[in-house]
Amino acid sequence: MKLLYLLALPFSAFTVAGAVPAPAPVAETDTGVSPYIPAAQITSLSERSTQIYCGLLASSVNCRTCASTSCAVVATLHDDFAYWFTCYTTGTVVEGNPNWDYYSGSACYVSAHYTDTSCTTSTLPRC
């Protein structure tokens, strides 16, 4: 009988008066993964959601506000790192390549002429 009585008690009977409620769950936004990984540590195509790690084919590459060589440079990326690219679009043709890959880390575009074969129209969605 005591067990039945215990089960019949309201949940509030088990809480401490004045206790602080548990915080609401927070959506995961930070995975703790740096957007920069030394290229030497990349052994295969790494995919996370619609983001692809890609290396660079030049020692430094301009990352621009839009997919054109006439757009402002907002960052310079270096070949000793791989970067998360999220999608591609078309723009100014660079060395025969019209595609530009979007780097979300700096919200800018890099000509696909300068990204390795991990970033292609087959591996990245269109922006």
N, CA, C and O atoms as a MOPAC input file, in Angstrom:
PM7 MOZYME 1SCF
protein

 N      0.80100 1    -1.18200 1     0.00000 1
 C      0.00000 1     0.00000 1     0.00000 1
 C      0.85800 1     1.26600 1     0.00000 1
 O      0.50800 1     2.25300 1    -0.64700 1
 N      1.97500 1     1.24000 1     0.72100 1
 C      2.82900 1     2.41800 1     0.78000 1
 C      3.37300 1     2.76000 1    -0.60700 1
 O      3.50100 1     3.93700 1    -0.94500 1
 N      3.68600 1     1.77100 1    -1.39300 1
 C      4.19000 1     1.99900 1    -2.74400 1
 C      3.14500 1     2.70500 1    -3.59300 1
 O      3.47900 1     3.63500 1    -4.32700 1
 N      1.91700 1     2.29400 1    -3.51300 1
 C      0.86200 1     2.94200 1    -4.26300 1
 C      0.69700 1     4.38500 1    -3.83000 1
 O      0.47200 1     5.26100 1    -4.66600 1
 N      0.80400 1     4.64300 1    -2.54200 1
 C      0.68500 1     6.00100 1    -2.03400 1
 C      1.81500 1     6.87400 1    -2.57700 1
 O      1.58600 1     8.02100 1    -2.96200 1
 N      3.01500 1     6.34100 1    -2.60800 1
 C      4.17000 1     7.07100 1    -3.11700 1
 C      3.98300 1     7.43200 1    -4.58500 1
 O      4.31900 1     8.54300 1    -4.99400 1
 N      3.46300 1     6.52700 1    -5.36500 1
 C      3.24100 1     6.78900 1    -6.77500 1
 C      2.13300 1     7.80800 1    -7.00000 1
 O      2.09200 1     8.45700 1    -8.04600 1
 N      1.24700 1     7.95400 1    -6.04400 1
 C      0.13800 1     8.87400 1    -6.19000 1
 C      0.50800 1    10.30900 1    -5.83600 1
 O     -0.24900 1    11.23200 1    -6.13600 1
 N      1.67100 1    10.51300 1    -5.19700 1
 C      2.09300 1    11.85800 1    -4.83800 1
 C      2.41100 1    12.66800 1    -6.08000 1
 O      2.95900 1    12.13200 1    -7.04300 1
 N      2.07900 1    13.95000 1    -6.07600 1
 C      2.43100 1    14.79000 1    -7.22600 1
 C      3.94500 1    14.98300 1    -7.28800 1
 O      4.64000 1    14.88000 1    -6.27800 1
 N      4.43600 1    15.26300 1    -8.48100 1
 C      5.87300 1    15.44300 1    -8.67800 1
 C      6.41500 1    16.56900 1    -7.79700 1
 O      7.55500 1    16.48700 1    -7.33900 1
 N      5.63600 1    17.60500 1    -7.55400 1
 C      6.08700 1    18.74200 1    -6.75400 1
 C      6.44200 1    18.33500 1    -5.33300 1
 O      7.18800 1    19.04700 1    -4.66100 1
 N      5.93300 1    17.22200 1    -4.86800 1
 C      6.25100 1    16.75600 1    -3.52400 1
 C      7.71100 1    16.34500 1    -3.41100 1
 O      8.23800 1    16.26400 1    -2.30100 1
 N      8.37300 1    16.08500 1    -4.52500 1
 C      9.75100 1    15.63300 1    -4.50800 1
 C     10.74900 1    16.73700 1    -4.81300 1
 O     11.95300 1    16.48100 1    -4.80400 1
 N     10.30100 1    17.94200 1    -5.08100 1
 C     11.20700 1    19.04100 1    -5.40600 1
 C     11.54000 1    19.83300 1    -4.15800 1
 O     10.77500 1    19.83100 1    -3.19400 1
 N     12.65500 1    20.49900 1    -4.17100 1
 C     13.10200 1    21.31700 1    -3.05200 1
 C     12.55700 1    22.72400 1    -3.25100 1
 O     12.66600 1    23.29200 1    -4.33800 1
 N     11.97000 1    23.28400 1    -2.19400 1
 C     11.41900 1    24.63200 1    -2.28800 1
 C     12.52900 1    25.61800 1    -2.61500 1
 O     13.59700 1    25.57600 1    -2.00300 1
 N     12.28700 1    26.50500 1    -3.57300 1
 C     13.26000 1    27.51800 1    -3.94600 1
 C     14.36900 1    27.00600 1    -4.85500 1
 O     15.29600 1    27.75600 1    -5.16000 1
 N     14.30400 1    25.76500 1    -5.29300 1
 C     15.34300 1    25.22100 1    -6.17200 1
 C     15.28300 1    25.89900 1    -7.52700 1
 O     14.21000 1    26.26600 1    -8.00600 1
 N     16.42600 1    26.05900 1    -8.13000 1
 C     16.51800 1    26.67200 1    -9.45700 1
 C     16.19600 1    25.61600 1   -10.49600 1
 O     16.76800 1    24.52600 1   -10.46300 1
 N     15.28600 1    25.91700 1   -11.42600 1
 C     14.95300 1    24.91900 1   -12.45100 1
 C     16.15400 1    24.67000 1   -13.37000 1
 O     17.00400 1    25.54200 1   -13.55000 1
 N     16.20500 1    23.49200 1   -13.93200 1
 C     17.27900 1    23.15000 1   -14.87300 1
 C     17.16400 1    24.03800 1   -16.10600 1
 O     16.05700 1    24.34500 1   -16.54600 1
 N     18.29300 1    24.45100 1   -16.66500 1
 C     18.23200 1    25.28200 1   -17.87300 1
 C     17.63300 1    24.51000 1   -19.04000 1
 O     17.73900 1    23.28600 1   -19.12400 1
 N     17.00900 1    25.25200 1   -19.92700 1
 C     16.43100 1    24.64200 1   -21.11900 1
 C     17.55500 1    24.12400 1   -22.00100 1
 O     18.62700 1    24.72700 1   -22.03200 1
 N     17.34700 1    23.02500 1   -22.71900 1
 C     18.38700 1    22.52100 1   -23.61000 1
 C     18.73400 1    23.56100 1   -24.67300 1
 O     17.86300 1    24.28800 1   -25.15100 1
 N     19.98700 1    23.62300 1   -25.02900 1
 C     20.46500 1    24.56800 1   -26.03000 1
 C     20.80700 1    23.80400 1   -27.28900 1
 O     21.45200 1    22.75700 1   -27.23300 1
 N     20.37500 1    24.32600 1   -28.42700 1
 C     20.69800 1    23.68100 1   -29.70100 1
 C     22.19800 1    23.69500 1   -29.90400 1
 O     22.86000 1    24.68900 1   -29.60300 1
 N     22.73000 1    22.61400 1   -30.40500 1
 C     24.16900 1    22.50900 1   -30.62800 1
 C     24.56600 1    23.36900 1   -31.81800 1
 O     24.08900 1    23.17100 1   -32.93600 1
 N     25.44700 1    24.32600 1   -31.55800 1
 C     25.91800 1    25.17900 1   -32.63400 1
 C     27.42600 1    25.11800 1   -32.76900 1
 O     27.96200 1    25.39200 1   -33.84300 1
 N     28.11500 1    24.76500 1   -31.70400 1
 C     29.56900 1    24.71500 1   -31.74500 1
 C     29.99900 1    23.27400 1   -31.56700 1
 O     29.78000 1    22.67900 1   -30.51200 1
 N     30.60200 1    22.72200 1   -32.58000 1
 C     31.03000 1    21.33400 1   -32.50800 1
 C     32.40800 1    21.20100 1   -31.89000 1
 O     32.88000 1    20.08900 1   -31.65700 1
 N     33.05700 1    22.32500 1   -31.62000 1
 C     34.39300 1    22.27900 1   -31.05900 1
 C     35.44800 1    21.97000 1   -32.09300 1
 O     36.62000 1    21.80800 1   -31.75300 1
 N     35.05400 1    21.88500 1   -33.34900 1
 C     35.99400 1    21.58000 1   -34.42100 1
 C     36.43900 1    22.88600 1   -35.06400 1
 O     35.61200 1    23.69400 1   -35.48700 1
 N     37.71400 1    23.08200 1   -35.13200 1
 C     38.23700 1    24.29100 1   -35.75900 1
 C     37.94900 1    24.25500 1   -37.25300 1
 O     38.01400 1    23.19000 1   -37.86600 1
 N     37.62600 1    25.42100 1   -37.86000 1
 C     37.42300 1    25.43400 1   -39.30400 1
 C     38.73000 1    25.28100 1   -40.06900 1
 O     38.72200 1    25.14000 1   -41.29200 1
 N     39.86200 1    25.30800 1   -39.34900 1
 C     41.17400 1    25.18800 1   -39.97500 1
 C     41.83100 1    23.88900 1   -39.52600 1
 O     41.97800 1    23.64100 1   -38.32900 1
 N     42.22000 1    23.07700 1   -40.47500 1
 C     42.93000 1    21.84400 1   -40.18100 1
 C     44.16400 1    21.82000 1   -41.06600 1
 O     44.05900 1    22.02000 1   -42.27600 1
 N     45.32600 1    21.57900 1   -40.48500 1
 C     46.52400 1    21.51100 1   -41.32600 1
 C     46.32300 1    20.50200 1   -42.45700 1
 O     45.85000 1    19.38900 1   -42.22800 1
 N     46.68100 1    20.89400 1   -43.65800 1
 C     46.46000 1    20.04900 1   -44.83000 1
 C     47.12300 1    18.68700 1   -44.66700 1
 O     46.61500 1    17.69000 1   -45.18200 1
 N     48.24000 1    18.62800 1   -43.96800 1
 C     48.94400 1    17.36200 1   -43.77600 1
 C     48.10700 1    16.35400 1   -42.99000 1
 O     48.35900 1    15.15300 1   -43.08800 1
 N     47.12600 1    16.80100 1   -42.21900 1
 C     46.29400 1    15.90700 1   -41.42500 1
 C     45.07800 1    15.40200 1   -42.18600 1
 O     44.37400 1    14.51600 1   -41.70100 1
 N     44.81800 1    15.94500 1   -43.36100 1
 C     43.67400 1    15.50300 1   -44.16100 1
 C     44.11000 1    14.28800 1   -44.96700 1
 O     44.98200 1    14.39000 1   -45.83100 1
 N     43.50200 1    13.13900 1   -44.68500 1
 C     43.89400 1    11.92500 1   -45.39100 1
 C     42.85400 1    11.48800 1   -46.40900 1
 O     43.15100 1    10.69300 1   -47.30200 1
 N     41.65200 1    11.99600 1   -46.28200 1
 C     40.60800 1    11.64800 1   -47.24600 1
 C     39.56300 1    12.75400 1   -47.24400 1
 O     39.60300 1    13.66500 1   -46.41700 1
 N     38.65000 1    12.65900 1   -48.16200 1
 C     37.57500 1    13.63900 1   -48.24200 1
 C     36.76300 1    13.60000 1   -46.95500 1
 O     36.21300 1    12.55900 1   -46.59500 1
 N     36.69000 1    14.71600 1   -46.27300 1
 C     35.91300 1    14.80200 1   -45.03100 1
 C     34.65200 1    15.59000 1   -45.32200 1
 O     34.70000 1    16.67500 1   -45.90100 1
 N     33.52900 1    15.03600 1   -44.91600 1
 C     32.25900 1    15.70300 1   -45.18800 1
 C     31.49800 1    15.87200 1   -43.88400 1
 O     31.41700 1    14.94000 1   -43.08300 1
 N     30.94700 1    17.04300 1   -43.66900 1
 C     30.12500 1    17.32000 1   -42.49700 1
 C     28.92600 1    18.10500 1   -42.98900 1
 O     29.05400 1    19.26400 1   -43.38300 1
 N     27.77400 1    17.48100 1   -42.96500 1
 C     26.57400 1    18.11400 1   -43.48100 1
 C     26.81700 1    18.43100 1   -44.95800 1
 O     27.11200 1    17.52700 1   -45.74000 1
 N     26.69500 1    19.70900 1   -45.35100 1
 C     26.99800 1    20.07500 1   -46.73000 1
 C     28.33100 1    20.79500 1   -46.80600 1
 O     28.59400 1    21.52800 1   -47.76000 1
 N     29.16800 1    20.58800 1   -45.80600 1
 C     30.48200 1    21.21900 1   -45.81700 1
 C     31.53700 1    20.19400 1   -46.20100 1
 O     31.50700 1    19.04800 1   -45.75300 1
 N     32.46700 1    20.62900 1   -47.03800 1
 C     33.53200 1    19.76000 1   -47.50800 1
 C     34.87600 1    20.41600 1   -47.18300 1
 O     35.07800 1    21.60200 1   -47.44200 1
 N     35.78800 1    19.63000 1   -46.61200 1
 C     37.14600 1    20.12900 1   -46.42000 1
 C     37.87100 1    20.11400 1   -47.75500 1
 O     37.88300 1    19.09600 1   -48.44800 1
 N     38.47400 1    21.23600 1   -48.11700 1
 C     39.22400 1    21.31300 1   -49.35900 1
 C     40.55000 1    22.00700 1   -49.10900 1
 O     40.64400 1    22.94300 1   -48.31400 1
 N     41.56400 1    21.53200 1   -49.79900 1
 C     42.86000 1    22.18500 1   -49.74800 1
 C     42.96900 1    23.19700 1   -50.87200 1
 O     42.10400 1    23.28000 1   -51.74300 1
 N     44.04700 1    23.96500 1   -50.83700 1
 C     44.27900 1    24.98800 1   -51.85400 1
 C     45.45400 1    24.59600 1   -52.72700 1
 O     46.37000 1    23.90800 1   -52.27700 1
 N     45.42700 1    25.03800 1   -53.98400 1
 C     46.47000 1    24.68400 1   -54.95200 1
 C     47.48000 1    25.80300 1   -55.15600 1
 O     48.34300 1    25.70200 1   -56.02800 1
 N     47.38600 1    26.86000 1   -54.37500 1
 C     48.34100 1    27.96900 1   -54.42700 1
 C     48.72200 1    28.30700 1   -52.99000 1
 O     47.96600 1    28.00200 1   -52.06700 1
 N     49.86000 1    28.92300 1   -52.78700 1
 C     50.31900 1    29.19600 1   -51.42500 1
 C     49.41200 1    30.17100 1   -50.68700 1
 O     49.25300 1    30.06100 1   -49.47100 1
 N     48.82000 1    31.11500 1   -51.39200 1
 C     47.82200 1    32.00000 1   -50.79400 1
 C     46.79200 1    32.35700 1   -51.85600 1
 O     47.11200 1    32.53500 1   -53.03100 1
 N     45.54600 1    32.45600 1   -51.40500 1
 C     44.43000 1    32.67700 1   -52.32800 1
 C     43.53100 1    33.76000 1   -51.75000 1
 O     43.24500 1    33.76700 1   -50.55200 1
 N     43.08800 1    34.67100 1   -52.60400 1
 C     42.15600 1    35.70800 1   -52.17000 1
 C     40.75100 1    35.13400 1   -52.03400 1
 O     40.28600 1    34.37500 1   -52.88400 1
 N     40.09400 1    35.51100 1   -50.95600 1
 C     38.69600 1    35.12900 1   -50.73500 1
 C     37.88400 1    36.41600 1   -50.82600 1
 O     38.13400 1    37.37000 1   -50.08900 1
 N     36.90000 1    36.43600 1   -51.74500 1
 C     36.21800 1    37.67800 1   -52.12400 1
 C     34.74900 1    37.71100 1   -51.70900 1
 O     34.13700 1    36.67400 1   -51.45200 1
 N     34.20100 1    38.91400 1   -51.65100 1
 C     32.80200 1    39.10300 1   -51.23800 1
 C     31.80100 1    38.52200 1   -52.22300 1
 O     30.66600 1    38.23100 1   -51.84700 1
 N     32.19900 1    38.34900 1   -53.47400 1
 C     31.32600 1    37.72800 1   -54.46600 1
 C     32.19100 1    36.92100 1   -55.42600 1
 O     33.41900 1    36.94600 1   -55.34100 1
 N     31.54800 1    36.21700 1   -56.32800 1
 C     32.23800 1    35.30900 1   -57.25100 1
 C     32.79000 1    36.05400 1   -58.46100 1
 O     32.47400 1    35.72400 1   -59.60400 1
 N     33.61300 1    37.05700 1   -58.19900 1
 C     34.20000 1    37.85400 1   -59.27200 1
 C     35.55000 1    38.40200 1   -58.81700 1
 O     35.73300 1    38.74700 1   -57.64900 1
 N     36.47800 1    38.47600 1   -59.74600 1
 C     37.78700 1    39.04300 1   -59.41900 1
 C     37.70700 1    40.54100 1   -59.15600 1
 O     38.66300 1    41.12700 1   -58.64700 1
 N     36.59200 1    41.16700 1   -59.49300 1
 C     36.42900 1    42.59500 1   -59.22400 1
 C     35.85600 1    42.86500 1   -57.83100 1
 O     35.79100 1    44.02300 1   -57.41700 1
 N     35.44200 1    41.83600 1   -57.10400 1
 C     34.89200 1    42.01700 1   -55.75800 1
 C     36.00600 1    42.18200 1   -54.73300 1
 O     37.13500 1    41.73900 1   -54.94500 1
 N     35.67600 1    42.81600 1   -53.63700 1
 C     36.65100 1    43.09000 1   -52.58000 1
 C     37.18100 1    41.80000 1   -51.96000 1
 O     36.45000 1    40.82100 1   -51.81100 1
 N     38.45500 1    41.81700 1   -51.60400 1
 C     39.09300 1    40.70000 1   -50.90300 1
 C     38.82000 1    40.88300 1   -49.41500 1
 O     39.13200 1    41.93300 1   -48.85300 1
 N     38.24000 1    39.86900 1   -48.77000 1
 C     37.94800 1    39.95600 1   -47.33800 1
 C     38.85600 1    39.06900 1   -46.49700 1
 O     38.94800 1    39.24300 1   -45.28100 1
 N     39.52600 1    38.12000 1   -47.14300 1
 C     40.43600 1    37.22300 1   -46.43000 1
 C     41.43500 1    36.65000 1   -47.41600 1
 O     41.18100 1    36.59500 1   -48.61900 1
 N     42.56200 1    36.22900 1   -46.89600 1
 C     43.55000 1    35.51100 1   -47.69200 1
 C     43.71400 1    34.14200 1   -47.05000 1
 O     44.05500 1    34.03900 1   -45.87200 1
 N     43.47100 1    33.08700 1   -47.83000 1
 C     43.58700 1    31.71300 1   -47.33800 1
 C     44.94600 1    31.15900 1   -47.75600 1
 O     45.49100 1    31.53200 1   -48.79500 1
 N     45.48500 1    30.25800 1   -46.92800 1
 C     46.82700 1    29.72000 1   -47.17700 1
 C     46.79300 1    28.21100 1   -47.37000 1
 O     45.93800 1    27.52100 1   -46.81500 1
 N     47.73200 1    27.70800 1   -48.16300 1
 C     47.71800 1    26.29600 1   -48.54500 1
 C     48.14500 1    25.33400 1   -47.44200 1
 O     48.05300 1    24.12100 1   -47.63300 1
 N     48.60700 1    25.82800 1   -46.29700 1
 C     48.98300 1    24.90500 1   -45.22800 1
 C     47.78400 1    24.49600 1   -44.37600 1
 O     47.94600 1    23.81100 1   -43.36600 1
 N     46.59000 1    24.90900 1   -44.77400 1
 C     45.35400 1    24.52900 1   -44.10400 1
 C     44.34900 1    24.02100 1   -45.12700 1
 O     44.43200 1    24.33200 1   -46.31600 1
 N     43.39900 1    23.23500 1   -44.63800 1
 C     42.22500 1    22.88000 1   -45.44200 1
 C     41.06000 1    23.65900 1   -44.83400 1
 O     41.06300 1    23.94600 1   -43.63700 1
 N     40.08400 1    23.99600 1   -45.63700 1
 C     38.98200 1    24.84300 1   -45.20300 1
 C     37.64300 1    24.18900 1   -45.50500 1
 O     37.52200 1    23.40700 1   -46.44800 1
 N     36.62000 1    24.51900 1   -44.68500 1
 C     35.26300 1    24.04600 1   -44.93600 1
 C     34.64000 1    24.90300 1   -46.02900 1
 O     34.51000 1    26.11600 1   -45.86700 1
 N     34.25900 1    24.29300 1   -47.12500 1
 C     33.51000 1    24.98700 1   -48.17200 1
 C     32.10100 1    24.39400 1   -48.17700 1
 O     31.92800 1    23.18900 1   -47.99300 1
 N     31.09700 1    25.24700 1   -48.39000 1
 C     29.71600 1    24.78400 1   -48.24400 1
 C     28.94700 1    24.64500 1   -49.55100 1
 O     28.00600 1    23.85500 1   -49.63100 1
 N     29.33500 1    25.40400 1   -50.58200 1
 C     28.61300 1    25.32500 1   -51.85100 1
 C     29.44800 1    26.00500 1   -52.93100 1
 O     30.51400 1    26.55700 1   -52.65500 1
 N     28.95000 1    25.95800 1   -54.16100 1
 C     29.64600 1    26.63000 1   -55.25600 1
 C     28.64200 1    27.43100 1   -56.07200 1
 O     27.44000 1    27.16800 1   -56.05000 1
 N     29.16400 1    28.40600 1   -56.78400 1
 C     28.36300 1    29.18600 1   -57.71600 1
 C     29.23500 1    29.49600 1   -58.92200 1
 O     30.41700 1    29.15100 1   -58.92800 1
 N     28.69000 1    30.12800 1   -59.92500 1
 C     29.49400 1    30.51400 1   -61.08200 1
 C     29.72400 1    32.02100 1   -61.05300 1
 O     28.93500 1    32.78100 1   -60.49200 1
 N     30.81300 1    32.42400 1   -61.66400 1
 C     31.17400 1    33.83600 1   -61.70000 1
 C     32.25600 1    34.07200 1   -62.73700 1
 O     32.27200 1    33.42700 1   -63.78500 1
 N     33.15700 1    34.99400 1   -62.44600 1
 C     34.26100 1    35.30600 1   -63.34600 1
 C     35.06400 1    34.03900 1   -63.64900 1
 O     35.40600 1    33.28600 1   -62.73700 1
 N     35.35800 1    33.81100 1   -64.90400 1
 C     36.14900 1    32.65000 1   -65.30500 1
 C     37.61300 1    32.91300 1   -64.97200 1
 O     38.18800 1    33.91400 1   -65.40000 1
 N     38.21400 1    31.99500 1   -64.19700 1
 C     39.62400 1    32.09800 1   -63.82600 1
 C     40.34300 1    30.88100 1   -64.41000 1
 O     40.05100 1    29.74300 1   -64.04400 1
 N     41.26900 1    31.12800 1   -65.30500 1
 C     42.03600 1    30.04200 1   -65.94800 1
 C     41.10800 1    28.96200 1   -66.50400 1
 O     41.38700 1    27.77100 1   -66.36000 1
 N     40.01300 1    29.36900 1   -67.13400 1
 C     39.08800 1    28.43100 1   -67.76700 1
 C     38.03400 1    27.83900 1   -66.84000 1
 O     37.19400 1    27.06300 1   -67.29400 1
 N     38.05400 1    28.18200 1   -65.55200 1
 C     37.11000 1    27.61300 1   -64.60000 1
 C     36.12900 1    28.69900 1   -64.13500 1
 O     36.55100 1    29.69000 1   -63.53900 1
 N     34.81800 1    28.52500 1   -64.40200 1
 C     33.83100 1    29.53800 1   -64.02100 1
 C     33.30100 1    29.37900 1   -62.58400 1
 O     32.55400 1    30.23500 1   -62.11000 1
 N     33.67700 1    28.30500 1   -61.89500 1
 C     33.10100 1    28.00600 1   -60.57700 1
 C     33.86000 1    28.69400 1   -59.44300 1
 O     35.07600 1    28.87800 1   -59.50100 1
 N     33.10900 1    29.06200 1   -58.42000 1
 C     33.65200 1    29.68100 1   -57.21400 1
 C     33.08700 1    28.93000 1   -56.01600 1
 O     31.88700 1    28.66100 1   -55.95800 1
 N     33.95200 1    28.59000 1   -55.05400 1
 C     33.54000 1    27.85300 1   -53.86400 1
 C     33.35900 1    28.82300 1   -52.70100 1
 O     34.17000 1    29.72600 1   -52.49400 1
 N     32.27700 1    28.61700 1   -51.94200 1
 C     31.94100 1    29.52000 1   -50.84500 1
 C     32.54900 1    29.01000 1   -49.54500 1
 O     32.29400 1    27.88100 1   -49.12700 1
 N     33.36100 1    29.86200 1   -48.90900 1
 C     33.98300 1    29.55600 1   -47.61900 1
 C     33.18900 1    30.26800 1   -46.52900 1
 O     33.25400 1    31.49100 1   -46.40600 1
 N     32.44400 1    29.50500 1   -45.74300 1
 C     31.56400 1    30.10500 1   -44.73500 1
 C     32.32800 1    30.70600 1   -43.56900 1
 O     31.80000 1    31.57600 1   -42.87600 1
 N     33.55700 1    30.26500 1   -43.33400 1
 C     34.34500 1    30.79800 1   -42.22700 1
 C     34.58300 1    32.29200 1   -42.31500 1
 O     34.66800 1    32.96800 1   -41.29000 1
 N     34.69300 1    32.81400 1   -43.52500 1
 C     34.87100 1    34.25400 1   -43.72600 1
 C     33.78100 1    34.83200 1   -44.61600 1
 O     33.85500 1    35.99400 1   -45.01600 1
 N     32.77500 1    34.03200 1   -44.92800 1
 C     31.65500 1    34.45400 1   -45.78000 1
 C     32.18000 1    35.06300 1   -47.08000 1
 O     31.88800 1    36.21200 1   -47.41100 1
 N     32.96600 1    34.25800 1   -47.81100 1
 C     33.56000 1    34.75400 1   -49.04900 1
 C     33.74900 1    33.61400 1   -50.04600 1
 O     33.55400 1    32.44100 1   -49.72900 1
 N     34.13800 1    34.00200 1   -51.26800 1
 C     34.27000 1    33.05200 1   -52.37900 1
 C     35.71800 1    32.94300 1   -52.83700 1
 O     36.45600 1    33.92800 1   -52.86800 1
 N     36.10900 1    31.71200 1   -53.19500 1
 C     37.42600 1    31.42100 1   -53.75000 1
 C     37.21200 1    30.79400 1   -55.11900 1
 O     36.36000 1    29.91900 1   -55.27600 1
 N     37.96500 1    31.22700 1   -56.09100 1
 C     37.85600 1    30.60400 1   -57.40500 1
 C     38.17200 1    29.11900 1   -57.28900 1
 O     39.16400 1    28.73600 1   -56.67100 1
 N     37.32300 1    28.28500 1   -57.88700 1
 C     37.52300 1    26.83500 1   -57.84600 1
 C     38.80400 1    26.42100 1   -58.56400 1
 O     39.26500 1    25.29000 1   -58.41100 1
 N     39.37400 1    27.32200 1   -59.33600 1
 C     40.66500 1    27.04200 1   -59.96200 1
 C     41.72900 1    26.77600 1   -58.89100 1
 O     42.70000 1    26.06100 1   -59.13700 1
 N     41.53800 1    27.35600 1   -57.70800 1
 C     42.52700 1    27.25500 1   -56.63300 1
 C     42.18900 1    26.23000 1   -55.55500 1
 O     42.97100 1    26.06500 1   -54.61800 1
 N     41.05800 1    25.53600 1   -55.65000 1
 C     40.72200 1    24.51000 1   -54.65400 1
 C     40.99100 1    23.12500 1   -55.23600 1
 O     40.88900 1    22.91900 1   -56.44500 1
 N     41.33600 1    22.18200 1   -54.36300 1
 C     41.69500 1    20.83700 1   -54.83800 1
 C     40.46000 1    20.05700 1   -55.29100 1
 O     39.34400 1    20.57700 1   -55.27000 1
 N     40.67000 1    18.82200 1   -55.69300 1
 C     39.59900 1    18.01300 1   -56.27600 1
 C     38.57700 1    17.52900 1   -55.25200 1
 O     37.62000 1    16.84700 1   -55.61900 1
 N     38.75900 1    17.86700 1   -53.97300 1
 C     37.71600 1    17.56300 1   -52.98100 1
 C     36.51000 1    18.46300 1   -53.20100 1
 O     35.37800 1    18.07300 1   -52.91400 1
 N     36.74900 1    19.66800 1   -53.70900 1
 C     35.67700 1    20.63400 1   -53.98000 1
 C     35.36600 1    20.62400 1   -55.47300 1
 O     36.11400 1    21.18000 1   -56.27700 1
 N     34.27600 1    19.99800 1   -55.82600 1
 C     33.85600 1    19.95100 1   -57.22900 1
 C     32.35300 1    20.17700 1   -57.28900 1
 O     31.68200 1    20.21800 1   -56.25800 1
 N     31.83900 1    20.32100 1   -58.48100 1
 C     30.39000 1    20.45500 1   -58.64500 1
 C     29.67900 1    19.15400 1   -58.27600 1
 O     28.46200 1    19.14800 1   -58.09100 1
 N     30.41800 1    18.06300 1   -58.16700 1
 C     29.83000 1    16.78600 1   -57.75300 1
 C     29.75900 1    16.65400 1   -56.22900 1
 O     28.86200 1    15.99500 1   -55.70400 1
 N     30.70700 1    17.28200 1   -55.51800 1
 C     30.74700 1    17.14300 1   -54.06300 1
 C     30.08900 1    18.29400 1   -53.32000 1
 O     29.65500 1    18.12800 1   -52.18000 1
 N     30.00900 1    19.46300 1   -53.95600 1
 C     29.39200 1    20.61800 1   -53.31800 1
 C     28.04000 1    20.91800 1   -53.97500 1
 O     27.90200 1    20.78300 1   -55.19100 1
 N     27.04400 1    21.32300 1   -53.18100 1
 C     25.78500 1    21.75300 1   -53.78800 1
 C     25.92700 1    23.15400 1   -54.36200 1
 O     26.83900 1    23.89600 1   -53.99700 1
 N     25.03100 1    23.50500 1   -55.25100 1
 C     25.02200 1    24.88100 1   -55.79000 1
 C     24.49200 1    25.80900 1   -54.68700 1
 O     23.55700 1    25.46000 1   -53.96600 1
 N     25.10500 1    26.99300 1   -54.56900 1
 C     24.66700 1    27.98200 1   -53.56200 1
 C     23.27200 1    28.50500 1   -53.90000 1
 O     22.73400 1    29.34100 1   -53.17500 1

